[in-house]
Structures are given as structure tokens and as C-alpha cells.
């Protein structure tokens, strides 16, 4: 199923049904998230784009998105506090009267693991990094549910290509942790038409040709999952190098 979804995403034409869809993209940073923002903008979506940090890239991406998107709003960094996250999530939901798609970019770091860390240590680190996007996702999902609106929430975890046994082990445990969280959320919201999927860092065990190659592929898959063709997929975790 995952392979067929990847193949379908990479070969699919434009998705006219995405025109006017309300899309929240969080965690955009230098070199990460630009292709995703451009892809949805080119489908004439209404975009709320949040940047992880203020930088010249923020203005550059805004200039890329604005001409193509039906509407676009840009936000800077959000504090890590729960109330700050909640305030931003509510503002994003209200920007266009609701949300249809949420894409969270989640950078993971190996935290210089030297091989002495346990799987539980890695799980705690990953859970900490996912806390903010999952909090945003829960607020968005609640809004979708209240308004009887089906939608997609996609968490894209990024990690530099694992080098060394410790980093490879981190990538494997990170994927397992993300998979567990994604499937739990997918199960919780399944009855309300809200789909949770994720893209995880590629692990050593990945089968040749079974992972996405670069952010352009990730952007194509995000469009596919948000479209009518991808609406049957939930609880899926893909891999990207």
C-alpha cells in the first residue's frame, strides 16, 4: 500500500480539488518546507505558513507563496509554552474559518548520542520534539471535528542522513516512536474523518525504491494525501531520505 501511494503521488497530475483548501504548514526553516509550501500554493490553496525562526528565508518563501496561493498568511516563530502554542493554533484555525490540511515539519537531532542511550531515552527525545506539532494537531483536529470537516494531518520528521551505528539506531527508534504516535492518533480520530499520517527519516532497513528522495517527493506525497485520491490512507508512515 505504501509503495502504491508513493508511485501514485509521484505520477499524479495537479489536484483541482485542493483549490481553496485551507492549509497550515508549520516549522518551515531554511532548506526545509519550501517545496511543500510551493506545492500547495501552486494548487491555489489558502495558506498559513509558520516559520521556525525569523530569517531572510522567511521573506523569500513568502514571496514564492503569495503570487500562487489563493490567500496567504505568514507567522514567525512560536514559543514552546503550551499556552503560546495554543494561541498560535487558534489563530491559524481562525485565519480562514477552519483548516483542511495541517503539515508539521519536525526536525529531529541525534543529540550526539554515543551509543550509550537506551531506546527509552530516544523515545523521550522524540516525544519532546513531537509535543508541539501534536498539540497543534489536536487543536486543529478538534476544530475539524466540531465543524464536521474531514481533513489531513501530516507530520514530517526530518533528520540528517544517519551515519554511524548510534545515529542509525536513533533513526530506527525515532521512526518506531513516530509510527506508534501516528497510528494512535489515526485510530482516535478515524470515526470523524480526520486522517493522521507521517513521513519519517529513512532507516537502514528501508527497501530500495521504497522511500521518498528529497523534499520534492515529500511535497508530492503531501499533495496526494490531501487529495481525494489519498483520502483512504490514515495511520501510514512513509520514509524519506
N, C-alpha and C positions, 0 to 999 in steps of 0.2 A: 504494500500500500504506500509506504514512504517513497519508494523508488518511482512508482507511477505518478505520485504527486509532484515529485521533483521534475520528472520528464514533462508532465503536463504544464508546469509553471514555466519551464524554460522554452517551451514551444508555443505558448499561448499568445494570441494576438491581444490587442487592447481590450479592456473591460468597460464597456459603456455604462454598465450598471453602477460603477463606482463614482460616476459624476455626481457631485453634490453630497457624497458621503462625508460625514464628519469624522476626521481622523486626528488623533492625538499621538504625537511622536515625542518621546521623552529621552533624555540622556544623550542628545546629539553632541558630538565633540569632534575635534579635529581628526579628519580621516575616518570617521565612523558615523554613519547615519545620513550622509549627504545623498547617496544613491537612493536610499529609501525615501527621503523627503522629495527628491526629484521625481521618483516613480509615481508617487501618489498625486503630486502636483500635476503631472502630465495627464493624469486621468480626470482632472478637473475636480478634485476633492476640495473640501473645506478643511484647512489645515491649522492645527495648533501645534507649534513646534517649540519644544523646550530644550534649551542648551545647558550642558553640564557646567559650562564656565563661559564667562564673557571673554570674547576674543575677536580679532578681525574676521575669523571664520564665521562667526555668528552673523555678521552683516552680509558676508558673501553668500551664505546659504539662503538668507532671507531674500536676497536679490535673485537667486536662482528660482526660489519657490514662488515668489509673488506674481510674476508675469503669467504663470501657467495655472496656478491654483484658482479655484473659483473665489475663495477668500483665504486669507492667511493672517494668523496672529502669532507673534513671537514672544517668548518668555525667556528670561535669563535663568541663572542657577536657583535652585530651591534648597533651603536649609534642610538638614537631616532630621529635625524635630518632627514628631508626629503631627502636631498642630499646623506647622508650616506646610508639610506635605498635604494635609487635608485641605488647607486653604487654597493651595495651588490646584489640587484635583477638582475642587468645587468650581473654581474659576474656569478651568478647562472645560468642565461639563457644561457650564452655563454660557460659554462663549458663543456657541451656535445652537443652544437649546437641547443639547444632548450629544452623545457620541455613538458612532457605529463601529469604529476601529480604534484600538489602542495598541501601539507598538512601543515597548520599552527596551532601550538599549542598556545592557547591564555589563559593564566592564569587570572582569574577574582578574585578580592577580594571584600569583603563586605565593606571595608574601615571603619570598626567599626560603621556602620550605627546603630543609636539608635532608629530608627523608626520615626525620625522626617524628614528624607529626603523624597522628593517627587519623583514620578515616573520620572519626568523630570530630577531630579538630578541623578538618577540611569542611565537613558538613556545617559546622558552626560558622566558619568564614563565609561560605556560600550563602547560608541563610541570612547572614548580616547584610551582604550585598543585595540580596533579593528583597529585603524588608521594604525598602522604599518603593520600588516598582510594584510589588504585590499590594501594598497599601493603596497606591493609586488605582491599581486594577480593581480592587474590591469596591472602591467608591464608584468607579465607572460602571462596574457590573451591577451594583445596586441601582444605579440610575437607569441602566438599560432595562433591568427587571421591572422597576416601578412604571416605566413608560411602555412596557410591553414591546420592547425593541430588541430584536436579535442582534448579536454583534460578535466581534472577534477581539480577543486579547492575545497578543503575541509578545513573548519575552525573548529577546535576542541577547544571549550571553556571549561575550567576546573574550578571547584570551590569545595572547601571542602564541605562535606555534610551539607546542610543548617540546622542550629539549632537555634530555636527561630523565632518569627514572623518576625522580621526585616530581618533576613538572608533569610528566605523563600520568603519574598516579593521581596528581591533583586534578588533571583534566577528566580522568575517568570518574573520580568520586564527584566532581562538580556536575558532570552530566547525570550521574545517578541521582544526586540530590535534586537537580532541576527537574528530572523526569518524575520523581515522586511528588514534588510540589505541583507540577503541571497537571498530572493525572488526578490528583486530589481535587484541584480547583475545577477541572473539567467535569468530574463526577458531581461535585457540589452544585454546579450551575447548569448541568445538562438539561434538566427539565424546563429551563427558562430560555432555551435557545441561545445561550451565551457560550461561545467556544473558546477554550484555552489551548494554545499550542506554544511550542518553544523551539528555538534554534540554539544548540549547544556547541561548544568547541569540539572540533574533531578529535577523536581518541585514536590511539594506536590500532585498536581493534576494528576500525572502520573498514568496510569492504570497498575495494577500489571502485570508483564511479558512483558510490552511494552517498557522497556528501556534496555540499554546495561549494563552489570555488569562487570565493571573493564576495564582496558586498553587492555587486550587480546581480549575482544569482540569488542572494538573500532578498534583495528588493523584489525580484521577480516572484519569488515564493510568497512574500508578504502580500503582493497583489492577488496572487492565486487564492490564498487562504481567505482573503477578504471578499472574494468574488462569489458569484453563485456556484461556480464550479468547485469551490473549496468548502462549501458550507456543511458538507457531511463530515469533515475532518475535525476532530477535537481530541485532546489528550495525546497528541502526536509530538514527538521530539525529533527534530532533524539535526544533522550535523553540518557544520561549515568550517572550512579551513581558513 
